[in-house]
Amino acid sequence: MALDQKTLSTTSTQYVSSIHALRDLFSSCQITEIRSSLSRQSNGVEYSYVEITCDDGIQYGLQVYGKEAIDLNRIALENIPKEQISPMIVS
């Protein structure tokens, strides 16, 4: 049985940063998981992960380090509707 090429095709979009990706995804997606505070790796570098789920069910995970992690976490937390905050934030 041969695989349908339509099933295998993907679309790739490049962003300057995870923040640009997050802002672009806000139009049709919502944040479904985020940590309320940054994690810190053993070498002292900050780490952040934000999960985003779109209206069509596709999920994206943004993983970032350093200053970009600080900025992404702040922007993501600022853009979560208040009625969604408690179930998605992982402490």
C-alpha positions as CSV (number, residue, x, y, z in Angstrom):
1,M,0.0,0.0,0.0
2,A,1.5,3.3,-1.1
3,L,1.3,6.4,1.1
4,D,-0.6,9.4,-0.3
5,Q,1.8,12.3,-0.9
6,K,-0.8,14.8,0.4
7,T,-0.6,13.0,3.7
8,L,3.2,13.4,3.8
9,S,3.4,17.0,2.8
10,T,4.1,19.7,5.4
11,T,4.3,23.4,5.4
12,S,7.3,25.1,7.0
13,T,7.3,28.6,8.2
14,Q,10.5,30.3,9.4
15,Y,10.3,33.0,12.1
16,V,12.9,35.4,13.4
17,S,12.1,34.3,16.9
18,S,9.7,32.3,19.0
19,I,8.0,35.6,19.9
20,H,7.2,36.3,16.3
21,A,5.8,32.7,15.9
22,L,3.7,33.2,19.0
23,R,2.2,36.5,17.8
24,D,1.5,35.0,14.4
25,L,-0.3,32.0,15.9
26,F,-2.5,34.1,18.2
27,S,-4.9,34.7,15.3
28,S,-6.1,31.1,15.1
29,C,-4.6,29.4,18.2
30,Q,-4.6,29.7,21.9
31,I,-2.0,28.9,24.6
32,T,-2.8,25.5,26.2
33,E,0.2,25.1,28.5
34,I,2.7,27.4,30.0
35,R,4.8,27.4,33.2
36,S,4.1,30.2,35.5
37,S,7.8,30.7,36.1
38,L,10.9,30.0,34.1
39,S,12.9,26.8,34.5
40,R,16.7,27.1,35.0
41,Q,19.1,24.6,33.5
42,S,22.1,23.4,35.5
43,N,24.3,25.9,33.6
44,G,22.1,28.7,34.8
45,V,20.4,29.4,31.5
46,E,16.7,30.2,31.7
47,Y,14.3,27.9,29.8
48,S,10.6,28.3,28.8
49,Y,8.1,26.1,27.0
50,V,4.8,27.2,25.7
51,E,2.3,24.8,24.1
52,I,-0.2,26.3,21.6
53,T,-3.2,24.6,20.1
54,C,-4.9,25.9,17.0
55,D,-8.6,25.7,16.0
56,D,-7.8,22.8,13.6
57,G,-6.3,20.8,16.5
58,I,-2.7,21.1,15.4
59,Q,-0.4,21.7,18.4
60,Y,2.9,23.6,18.5
61,G,5.6,23.7,21.2
62,L,7.8,26.7,21.5
63,Q,11.0,25.9,23.5
64,V,13.4,28.8,24.1
65,Y,16.5,29.6,26.2
66,G,18.1,32.7,27.7
67,K,16.7,36.2,27.3
68,E,14.2,35.0,24.6
69,A,12.8,32.6,27.2
70,I,12.2,35.5,29.6
71,D,10.5,37.6,26.9
72,L,8.4,34.7,25.5
73,N,7.1,33.7,29.0
74,R,6.2,37.3,29.8
75,I,4.4,37.9,26.5
76,A,2.6,34.5,26.6
77,L,1.3,35.1,30.2
78,E,0.2,38.6,29.3
79,N,-1.9,37.3,26.4
80,I,-3.8,34.5,28.1
81,P,-7.5,35.4,28.6
82,K,-8.3,35.5,32.3
83,E,-10.9,32.8,32.0
84,Q,-8.3,30.3,30.7
85,I,-5.5,30.9,33.2
86,S,-5.9,28.3,35.9
87,P,-6.3,25.1,33.9
88,M,-3.3,25.7,31.6
89,I,-0.6,27.0,33.9
90,V,1.8,24.4,35.3
91,S,3.8,25.5,38.3
